[in-house]
Amino acid sequence: MAGRWNCARQVGRGCAGLFHSTDGGRTWRRMATPAIGWPGDVIVAAGRGDVTWLLAHPGRNGIVYRIRDRGGHWTKLPLTHVGAIVTSRGHAYLADRAGLYVASAASRVVTRVGPSTGPSLVAAAGRVYNFAAGFRDSSGSALTVVAGAREWRRHLPCRGYTWSGALAAASDDLTAVCGGEPGMGQQLKIAYRSTDDGRTWRRQSVPPSVGYIGDGAVGAAGAFFTGGRMPLLVTADHARHWRWIVMRPADGAGGGQVGFAGPRYGWTVQGDYLTRLYLTDDGGAHWRRSHSPFAFRRPEPCRTSTLSMRVVPKGAAMSQTLSILVLTNRGRTPCTLTGYPRIGSAAGDRAGSRSRAIPITVRDSDTFFRPDPGPRRIVLRAGASASAALETVTAYSGGKYLDEIRSIQVGAPNDGVSRAVRCRLPATGPHRRDLVEVTALVAGDDGPPDR
């Protein structure tokens, strides 16, 4: 299974690794991976036998690895700035802004085929198609066809519809869908067919306008297309007629992907979050939902029980004391914090009283030292922290009564549970209720920036 995965959009962190399945996607096993500093965006291309290719950081910093023995051996290729990769008959074809290259599965040798015509690559029946769908061009989109050592220059017939596009190829029979400027979940699309490897094209139909075209592939049951906000679309008669395969549409532009390994075995991912993986073993006639090895649940709100908490004093000025309340995720999975920490009761040394309980008034607002950034959603990966500024007043009404708060009850936002956190906060307030001001949480352990 090959495709482009943007892991940073999942939970604000890089990819967890590579997985392989030997039972048609029913179960998955993690491949051995070196410490390459997993990026947020990768392209995986399946090779022949046990060879897999991985393109990390596609685009300006694109680096390619050849992987053997289910992750046992990794080889870095001597190329950078690679933007696309596809495999054909045991070789990997790579494209960057300057050229189109071919790499062997047996060595680190990379050979330049010729200039690149764009950031998209499709392979079928020993041919590789390099094109620039999505680049605005008055004459349509350039197309390069490579077969072994031979190379031809063609074009895609996307004149006036070059906002995005996809190509599905089977031998020299090509189906292209060109898309115009999108808006409100709709995009005008035009479908074309070529039976002579892109030399000439014939307009076939106007596919449904739902969604934004982004990817295409051919299986035994027809040509399949998908994209952002777009369920899987199939044509079985060379783009004359279309029908939907009902799946939940992909989230956002370019979210859906589809691919085939031979005429029978195919896959499609519907959604940027990689949780909706569908597989077929009959060329696309029937699809079944599969457990995705990349799937994850959207992070749930953090619970007080999974957070460690501490109060860090930062100093005082103008009868104001500043501390930073730090919340750290000690759980094993990411969680979210939104808004203000829950501050409850306080205890300590109460001036003029033997009682340990100290009444407080909590105000969610700007503080003297730090402005309130306002509520925002923060994803805390395991071990990460969020923080808020915590401030007390020491000279309210002349400071006649000055208490010292030794512990304060703190809870995660929207969690009814709180627990005591030790601190040393001198405080006063109106009507013998000490005033505690707190800002919204921000990522990191130093609170909001200074004024």
C-alpha positions as semicolon CSV with decimal commas, in nm:
position;residue;x (nm);y (nm);z (nm)
1;M;0,000;0,000;0,000
2;A;0,145;0,335;-0,099
3;G;0,034;0,690;-0,044
4;R;0,106;1,026;0,109
5;W;0,048;1,057;0,482
6;N;0,049;1,389;0,664
7;C;0,099;1,274;1,021
8;A;0,146;1,623;1,162
9;R;-0,223;1,694;1,091
10;Q;-0,326;1,397;1,301
11;V;-0,216;1,483;1,651
12;G;0,047;1,752;1,612
13;R;0,339;1,507;1,596
14;G;0,532;1,304;1,342
15;C;0,450;0,961;1,204
16;A;0,462;0,666;1,441
17;G;0,639;0,439;1,190
18;L;0,581;0,194;0,905
19;F;0,350;-0,107;0,917
20;H;0,298;-0,411;0,696
21;S;0,021;-0,666;0,663
22;T;0,036;-1,025;0,535
23;D;-0,336;-1,101;0,559
24;G;-0,501;-0,845;0,337
25;G;-0,508;-0,565;0,593
26;R;-0,681;-0,753;0,874
27;T;-0,385;-0,714;1,103
28;W;-0,075;-0,497;1,088
29;R;0,274;-0,526;1,229
30;R;0,517;-0,241;1,283
31;M;0,832;-0,257;1,072
32;A;1,173;-0,197;1,224
33;T;1,265;0,167;1,171
34;P;1,583;0,366;1,242
35;A;1,587;0,694;1,428
36;I;1,536;0,916;1,124
37;G;1,338;1,180;1,315
38;W;0,996;1,095;1,178
39;P;0,860;1,391;0,983
40;G;0,505;1,513;0,966
41;D;0,467;1,438;0,594
42;V;0,582;1,122;0,413
43;I;0,518;0,936;0,088
44;V;0,545;0,557;0,091
45;A;0,583;0,362;-0,235
46;A;0,568;-0,018;-0,248
47;G;0,838;-0,182;-0,456
48;R;0,890;-0,535;-0,582
49;G;0,946;-0,817;-0,332
50;D;1,051;-0,690;0,009
51;V;1,165;-0,345;-0,111
52;T;0,977;-0,035;0,005
53;W;1,063;0,325;-0,069
54;L;0,998;0,615;0,167
55;L;1,012;0,984;0,080
56;A;1,036;1,205;0,389
57;H;0,955;1,577;0,378
58;P;0,843;1,575;0,011
59;G;0,929;1,902;-0,158
60;R;1,207;2,138;-0,058
61;N;1,375;1,895;0,187
62;G;1,265;1,565;0,033
63;I;1,491;1,270;0,123
64;V;1,443;0,914;-0,009
65;Y;1,514;0,588;0,173
66;R;1,516;0,236;0,027
67;I;1,393;-0,016;0,283
68;R;1,460;-0,391;0,274
69;D;1,381;-0,690;0,495
70;R;1,068;-0,534;0,645
71;G;1,266;-0,245;0,787
72;G;1,585;-0,436;0,864
73;H;1,800;-0,236;0,621
74;W;1,762;0,132;0,533
75;T;1,962;0,304;0,258
76;K;1,955;0,680;0,203
77;L;1,968;0,787;-0,161
78;P;2,200;1,072;-0,270
79;L;1,915;1,307;-0,365
80;T;1,744;1,598;-0,192
81;H;1,447;1,821;-0,274
82;V;1,248;1,522;-0,406
83;G;0,877;1,597;-0,437
84;A;0,726;1,270;-0,568
85;I;0,804;0,901;-0,593
86;V;0,646;0,601;-0,768
87;T;0,764;0,248;-0,844
88;S;0,756;0,057;-1,172
89;R;0,899;-0,290;-1,238
90;G;1,134;-0,285;-0,944
91;H;1,264;0,068;-0,994
92;A;1,176;0,390;-0,819
93;Y;1,108;0,705;-1,021
94;L;1,168;1,035;-0,843
95;A;1,075;1,389;-0,941
96;D;1,196;1,722;-0,816
97;R;1,186;2,069;-0,966
98;A;1,495;2,008;-1,178
99;G;1,459;1,656;-1,309
100;L;1,309;1,310;-1,327
101;Y;1,528;1,029;-1,194
102;V;1,526;0,648;-1,171
103;A;1,678;0,449;-0,883
104;S;1,754;0,076;-0,876
105;A;1,643;-0,150;-0,595
106;A;1,990;-0,307;-0,594
107;S;2,218;-0,005;-0,547
108;R;2,241;0,360;-0,447
109;V;2,292;0,466;-0,810
110;V;2,042;0,731;-0,925
111;T;2,019;0,812;-1,297
112;R;1,868;1,128;-1,440
113;V;1,602;1,052;-1,702
114;G;1,535;1,409;-1,808
115;P;1,371;1,732;-1,693
116;S;1,070;1,710;-1,465
117;T;0,733;1,834;-1,588
118;G;0,570;1,857;-1,246
119;P;0,520;1,716;-0,897
120;S;0,290;1,423;-0,987
121;L;0,385;1,067;-1,086
122;V;0,169;0,771;-1,198
123;A;0,292;0,425;-1,300
124;A;0,112;0,162;-1,511
125;A;0,219;-0,132;-1,729
126;G;0,587;-0,041;-1,730
127;R;0,524;0,325;-1,810
128;V;0,567;0,625;-1,580
129;Y;0,371;0,945;-1,631
130;N;0,510;1,268;-1,492
131;F;0,277;1,567;-1,504
132;A;0,190;1,899;-1,350
133;A;-0,182;1,889;-1,275
134;G;-0,256;2,187;-1,056
135;F;0,002;2,416;-1,221
136;R;-0,181;2,687;-1,415
137;D;-0,072;2,669;-1,779
138;S;-0,242;2,830;-2,077
139;S;-0,177;2,524;-2,294
140;G;-0,289;2,266;-2,039
141;S;-0,058;2,056;-1,822
142;A;0,269;1,912;-1,947
143;L;0,301;1,531;-1,949
144;T;0,614;1,318;-1,979
145;V;0,583;0,946;-2,060
146;V;0,878;0,721;-1,973
147;A;0,912;0,357;-2,073
148;G;1,253;0,210;-1,997
149;A;1,513;0,424;-2,171
150;R;1,257;0,594;-2,397
151;E;1,086;0,924;-2,321
152;W;0,803;1,116;-2,490
153;R;0,661;1,463;-2,436
154;R;0,282;1,486;-2,424
155;H;0,025;1,710;-2,257
156;L;-0,287;1,680;-2,046
157;P;-0,594;1,846;-2,201
158;C;-0,671;2,064;-1,901
159;R;-0,690;2,402;-2,074
160;G;-0,889;2,629;-1,843
161;Y;-0,926;2,355;-1,576
162;T;-0,583;2,338;-1,422
163;W;-0,658;2,405;-1,056
164;S;-0,619;2,036;-0,973
165;G;-0,633;1,710;-1,160
166;A;-0,576;1,335;-1,153
167;L;-0,466;1,072;-1,400
168;A;-0,563;0,704;-1,402
169;A;-0,355;0,487;-1,636
170;A;-0,386;0,131;-1,769
171;S;-0,129;0,050;-2,036
172;D;-0,168;0,323;-2,300
173;D;-0,534;0,388;-2,210
174;L;-0,549;0,702;-1,996
175;T;-0,833;0,875;-1,814
176;A;-0,775;1,230;-1,695
177;V;-1,005;1,440;-1,478
178;C;-0,928;1,812;-1,476
179;G;-1,074;2,040;-1,210
180;G;-1,146;2,412;-1,211
181;E;-1,128;2,653;-0,921
182;P;-1,303;2,496;-0,618
183;G;-1,550;2,655;-0,380
184;M;-1,802;2,553;-0,113
185;G;-1,722;2,185;-0,153
186;Q;-1,788;2,193;-0,530
187;Q;-1,560;2,190;-0,834
188;L;-1,639;2,184;-1,205
189;K;-1,462;1,884;-1,356
190;I;-1,404;1,764;-1,714
191;A;-1,310;1,403;-1,798
192;Y;-1,096;1,306;-2,099
193;R;-0,970;0,980;-2,247
194;S;-0,662;0,895;-2,451
195;T;-0,607;0,561;-2,622
196;D;-0,266;0,645;-2,765
197;D;-0,062;0,716;-2,453
198;G;-0,149;1,085;-2,435
199;R;-0,089;1,185;-2,797
200;T;-0,451;1,283;-2,847
201;W;-0,742;1,330;-2,607
202;R;-1,119;1,314;-2,638
203;R;-1,357;1,487;-2,404
204;Q;-1,586;1,224;-2,249
205;S;-1,812;1,377;-1,982
206;V;-1,863;1,617;-1,694
207;P;-1,822;1,419;-1,370
208;P;-2,021;1,517;-1,057
209;S;-1,909;1,847;-0,911
210;V;-1,899;1,726;-0,549
211;G;-1,554;1,755;-0,389
212;Y;-1,210;1,850;-0,519
213;I;-1,031;1,607;-0,751
214;G;-0,694;1,491;-0,624
215;D;-0,608;1,126;-0,700
216;G;-0,687;0,848;-0,947
217;A;-0,609;0,482;-1,017
218;V;-0,728;0,193;-1,235
219;G;-0,857;-0,143;-1,114
220;A;-1,029;-0,432;-1,289
221;A;-1,371;-0,276;-1,223
222;G;-1,288;0,063;-1,372
223;A;-1,110;0,393;-1,315
224;F;-1,143;0,537;-0,964
225;F;-1,105;0,897;-0,854
226;T;-1,124;1,078;-0,521
227;G;-0,997;1,389;-0,345
228;G;-1,092;1,643;-0,083
229;R;-1,451;1,628;0,043
230;M;-1,508;1,370;-0,226
231;P;-1,625;1,009;-0,192
232;L;-1,483;0,747;-0,424
233;L;-1,601;0,801;-0,784
234;V;-1,581;0,524;-1,045
235;T;-1,636;0,491;-1,418
236;A;-1,655;0,151;-1,590
237;D;-1,700;0,279;-1,947
238;H;-1,400;0,505;-2,004
239;A;-1,541;0,817;-1,832
240;R;-1,876;0,824;-2,012
241;H;-2,080;0,755;-1,699
242;W;-2,002;0,781;-1,330
243;R;-2,127;0,644;-1,001
244;W;-2,040;0,701;-0,637
245;I;-1,914;0,432;-0,404
246;V;-2,074;0,545;-0,082
247;M;-1,815;0,619;0,181
248;R;-1,772;0,905;0,420
249;P;-1,607;1,183;0,217
250;A;-1,258;1,299;0,292
251;D;-1,192;1,590;0,528
252;G;-1,052;1,897;0,355
253;A;-0,893;1,949;0,017
254;G;-0,685;1,661;-0,112
255;G;-0,773;1,425;0,172
256;G;-0,887;1,120;-0,025
257;Q;-0,643;0,877;-0,188
258;V;-0,682;0,565;-0,400
259;G;-0,437;0,311;-0,539
260;F;-0,405;-0,040;-0,681
261;A;-0,132;-0,304;-0,664
262;G;-0,223;-0,489;-0,982
263;P;-0,573;-0,513;-1,125
264;R;-0,735;-0,681;-0,823
265;Y;-0,593;-0,547;-0,500
266;G;-0,667;-0,185;-0,415
267;W;-0,712;0,055;-0,128
268;T;-0,859;0,393;-0,057
269;V;-0,821;0,623;0,239
270;Q;-1,109;0,862;0,294
271;G;-1,012;1,147;0,522
272;D;-0,701;1,329;0,638
273;Y;-0,700;1,142;0,967
274;L;-0,627;0,800;0,806
275;T;-0,894;0,624;1,010
276;R;-1,113;0,521;0,715
277;L;-0,918;0,263;0,519
278;Y;-1,106;0,050;0,264
279;L;-0,965;-0,248;0,074
280;T;-1,074;-0,445;-0,232
281;D;-0,957;-0,779;-0,372
282;D;-1,183;-0,788;-0,678
283;G;-1,062;-0,485;-0,869
284;G;-1,291;-0,236;-0,696
285;A;-1,627;-0,409;-0,745
286;H;-1,662;-0,443;-0,367
287;W;-1,490;-0,259;-0,083
288;R;-1,460;-0,347;0,284
289;R;-1,366;-0,131;0,577
290;S;-1,033;-0,230;0,727
291;H;-0,855;-0,148;1,047
292;S;-0,598;0,119;0,962
293;P;-0,257;0,088;1,128
294;F;-0,237;0,468;1,121
295;A;-0,579;0,515;1,274
296;F;-0,614;0,700;1,597
297;R;-0,892;0,854;1,790
298;R;-0,904;1,226;1,802
299;P;-0,736;1,327;2,127
300;E;-0,983;1,347;2,414
301;P;-0,985;1,625;2,676
302;C;-0,716;1,586;2,940
303;R;-0,823;1,452;3,276
304;T;-0,688;1,581;3,603
305;S;-0,583;1,228;3,692
306;T;-0,337;1,212;3,398
307;L;-0,180;1,553;3,459
308;S;0,104;1,649;3,689
309;M;0,078;2,003;3,823
310;R;0,318;2,250;3,976
311;V;0,330;2,621;4,058
312;V;0,655;2,799;3,971
313;P;0,714;3,143;4,133
314;K;0,838;3,411;3,892
315;G;0,872;3,722;4,111
316;A;0,678;4,025;4,227
317;A;0,639;4,395;4,148
318;M;0,395;4,676;4,223
319;S;0,220;4,468;4,493
320;Q;0,157;4,186;4,245
321;T;0,306;3,836;4,257
322;L;0,346;3,624;3,946
323;S;0,360;3,245;3,932
324;I;0,327;3,000;3,645
325;L;0,089;2,706;3,675
326;V;0,227;2,418;3,467
327;L;0,019;2,114;3,363
328;T;0,207;1,818;3,211
329;N;0,053;1,519;3,037
330;R;0,173;1,204;3,217
331;G;-0,053;0,974;3,019
332;R;0,053;0,755;2,729
333;T;-0,169;0,919;2,466
334;P;-0,222;1,279;2,352
335;C;-0,501;1,481;2,512
336;T;-0,636;1,835;2,474
337;L;-0,668;2,137;2,700
338;T;-0,894;2,429;2,609
339;G;-0,946;2,747;2,804
340;Y;-0,869;2,813;3,169
341;P;-0,750;2,578;3,444
342;R;-1,007;2,519;3,715
343;I;-0,900;2,687;4,038
344;G;-1,092;2,579;4,347
345;S;-1,042;2,626;4,721
346;A;-0,718;2,729;4,889
347;A;-0,552;2,661;5,222
348;G;-0,264;2,812;5,415
349;D;-0,193;3,074;5,681
350;R;-0,489;3,309;5,716
351;A;-0,409;3,641;5,882
352;G;-0,591;3,689;6,212
353;S;-0,745;3,340;6,206
354;R;-0,662;2,986;6,307
355;S;-0,851;2,848;6,010
356;R;-0,643;2,687;5,737
357;A;-0,913;2,748;5,476
358;I;-0,866;3,065;5,274
359;P;-1,165;3,198;5,078
360;I;-1,062;3,309;4,729
361;T;-1,217;3,481;4,431
362;V;-1,087;3,351;4,099
363;R;-1,095;3,577;3,795
364;D;-1,016;3,455;3,441
365;S;-0,856;3,762;3,290
366;D;-0,544;3,957;3,202
367;T;-0,288;3,990;3,478
368;F;-0,054;4,272;3,564
369;F;0,244;4,088;3,414
370;R;0,093;3,876;3,139
371;P;-0,201;3,945;2,902
372;D;-0,470;3,680;2,869
373;P;-0,430;3,506;2,528
374;G;-0,789;3,381;2,537
375;P;-0,910;3,021;2,513
376;R;-0,738;2,803;2,255
377;R;-0,721;2,429;2,193
378;I;-0,387;2,275;2,286
379;V;-0,291;1,919;2,196
380;L;-0,061;1,776;2,462
381;R;0,137;1,478;2,347
382;A;0,272;1,247;2,616
383;G;0,522;1,440;2,829
384;A;0,429;1,783;2,691
385;S;0,317;2,077;2,903
386;A;0,077;2,370;2,898
387;S;0,082;2,662;3,137
388;A;-0,104;2,970;3,259
389;A;-0,006;3,283;3,449
390;L;-0,127;3,287;3,810
391;E;-0,126;3,618;3,994
392;T;-0,223;3,744;4,339
393;V;-0,249;4,094;4,490
394;T;-0,057;4,174;4,810
395;A;-0,171;4,531;4,888
396;Y;-0,549;4,527;4,849
397;S;-0,704;4,788;5,083
398;G;-0,364;4,879;5,214
399;G;-0,262;4,521;5,285
400;K;-0,415;4,516;5,633
401;Y;-0,471;4,143;5,601
402;L;-0,209;3,940;5,418
403;D;-0,262;3,568;5,385
404;E;-0,021;3,308;5,252
405;I;-0,176;3,042;5,030
406;R;0,017;2,716;5,077
407;S;-0,196;2,491;4,853
408;I;-0,462;2,543;4,595
409;Q;-0,707;2,305;4,428
410;V;-0,646;2,278;4,052
411;G;-0,828;2,079;3,787
412;A;-0,819;2,039;3,411
413;P;-1,073;2,248;3,216
414;N;-1,412;2,077;3,190
415;D;-1,311;1,811;3,443
416;G;-1,503;1,805;3,769
417;V;-1,207;1,659;3,958
418;S;-0,935;1,870;4,117
419;R;-0,645;1,812;4,351
420;A;-0,422;2,015;4,581
421;V;-0,107;2,171;4,440
422;R;0,154;2,311;4,678
423;C;0,252;2,675;4,640
424;R;0,350;2,992;4,833
425;L;0,127;3,279;4,727
426;P;0,092;3,592;4,941
427;A;-0,254;3,731;4,878
428;T;-0,525;3,972;4,988
429;G;-0,861;4,070;4,847
430;P;-1,191;4,246;4,907
431;H;-1,418;4,129;5,190
432;R;-1,147;3,894;5,319
433;R;-1,163;3,687;4,998
434;D;-0,821;3,673;4,839
435;L;-0,810;3,763;4,469
436;V;-0,649;3,511;4,231
437;E;-0,620;3,602;3,863
438;V;-0,546;3,337;3,602
439;T;-0,495;3,347;3,224
440;A;-0,594;3,089;2,966
441;L;-0,357;2,801;2,905
442;V;-0,091;2,816;2,635
443;A;0,150;2,551;2,506
444;G;0,483;2,525;2,686
445;D;0,585;2,571;3,048
446;D;0,646;2,947;3,068
447;G;0,291;3,080;3,040
448;P;0,175;3,360;2,808
449;P;0,440;3,606;2,688
450;D;0,512;3,926;2,880
451;R;0,335;4,245;2,794
